[in-house]
Amino acid sequence: MPDPLIVGRPSNRELTEQLLGIVRPWGASGKAALAACALGTLWLGFAVTLTVATGIGLWGNNIPAAWAFAIINFVWWIGIGHAGTFISAILLLLEQSWRTSINRIVEAMTLFAVMQAALFPLLHLGRPWFFYWLIPYPATMGVWPNFKSALPWDAAAVFTYFTISLLFWYLGLLPELAAMRDYVGGRWRPRIYGVLALGWRGSAHDHRHYRLAYGLLAGLATPLVVSVHSVVSSDFAIGIVPGWHATIFPPYFVAGAIYSGFAMVANLLVPIRRVFGLHNVITPRHFDLVAKMLLVTGWIVIYSYATEWFFAWFSGEPYEFYQSFVARPSATGAVVFWMSIVCNVLVLQMFWSRRARRNPYALWIGSFFIQIGMWSERFVIVVQSLERDFLPSAWRGYAPTWVDLSILGGTVTFFLLLFLVFLRWMPFIPMSELKELVAKLNRAERKA
C-alpha cells in the first residue's frame, strides 16, 4: 500500500488551525531572510537602472555572441515556471491527488519565475521604453511588427502564459482568502482578505461556478505548457547557427523546462516543509513523486542530447560536427559543458534509489545541482553556439561582466523576496482541497 498523501487524518478544525495559523508574523530569522532578499533586489534595481541609462554595452555581449546572459536567463526562468502549470493544470485534469498539498506553492512559483523571465528580453531590446513595439498593432505609418522575428513570438507567449497562470492561481486562492477573512482578527486584515475573496461564501452555487471556471482555466493552461517553451525554442531553431537549426528543439526545450521546474519545486518544498512544520501535509510520498518526475523528464533530456549529437554526426555538416564534438567539450568554456553533463545526467541517476527520492536532504541537493546543470545547458546552447558560427575569422569568446552577474543574482533574490512575501500574507496550502482529500480517503477506508 502506498504511503499516505496526508498523515494522521486530521479533522477539519485541526486543518483550519494548522494551515491558517502558519500565516503569521515571522521571527528574527524570517525577517533577516526578507532583509537579505530586499537588499539583493535593490542591487538588481541599481544594475537595471545602470543598464537602461548607459546601454547594454555594460554587458559582456559581443559579436558574434550577441545573445548571451539575458537570453540564457530568460530561457532558464521561463523553464522554472513550467512545473507549476504542469502540477496545477495537467495533474488536475488527470485527477492526481498528490498535487493537492503543493499546487498553490508551485502556482506562485510560476508567476514569480515568469516575472523574472520577462525582465531579460525587455532589457535586451536596448531601448526597453519602446517595448510596446512588440505588440501587434499598426503604428502611425501603418507599419506592423515583423512577425518573422522571434521577439513578437516571445512577447505573445510570455504575456499569455502569465495571464492564464495569474487567473488560475487567483481563482484557486478564493476559498482560502475567504477562510482568512473569517479567521484573522483586527480591523483592516479581515477587510483586505474580504475584498480579495470577491464575496466567496462557500455555498453550493459558489462551488459549482468555481469548479467550472477552475476546470476551464486548467484546460487553457495545459497546452501552454507545451506551446510557450516550444515558441521559445523556435527562437533558436529558426536560426542557421551551428547547434541551433534542429527540429528536436521544441520537445527538447519543453522537457528541459519541466525538468528544471520540478527541481525548483523540490528546492522550495523541502525548506517550506521544515520551517512551517508541514510534515503531515507534505509527506515523503510527495518527494518520491517529484523525484520520479525528475527521472522521467531528465531522461527525455538525455535522449535529446543523444539525438542532437547523432544528427550532428549524421548530417555530415563539418561546422555542426565541430560544434558538437570538438568546440563544446574541449574549447573555451568546456567546463560549463561538462558541468551540464555531470549535473543533468550523472546527478539524476541518484533518484533511481527509493531512499534518495524520499530523503529531503538528498532531494534538495540533487535538485540544486540539476538547476546548475540546466542553467549551464542554456549557456552551452546560447553562447557556445554563437561563439563559433560559419566564419572562423569572426570567432570570439564571451565572458560576463559584473553587471550581467548582478542582474542574474538580483533576479534570484527578487524571486525569493516575492515568494517570502507570498508565504507571509497568503494561505499557501489549499485547505479546502485538503479537506476534500481527507474526506475522500476516509470514505475509501470505510468502504474497504
Summary of the structure (lengths in Angstrom):
residues: 448
radius of gyration: 23.1
end to end distance: 12.8
largest distance: 75.5
contacts: 1510
relative contact order: 0.17
helix: 76%
strand: 0%
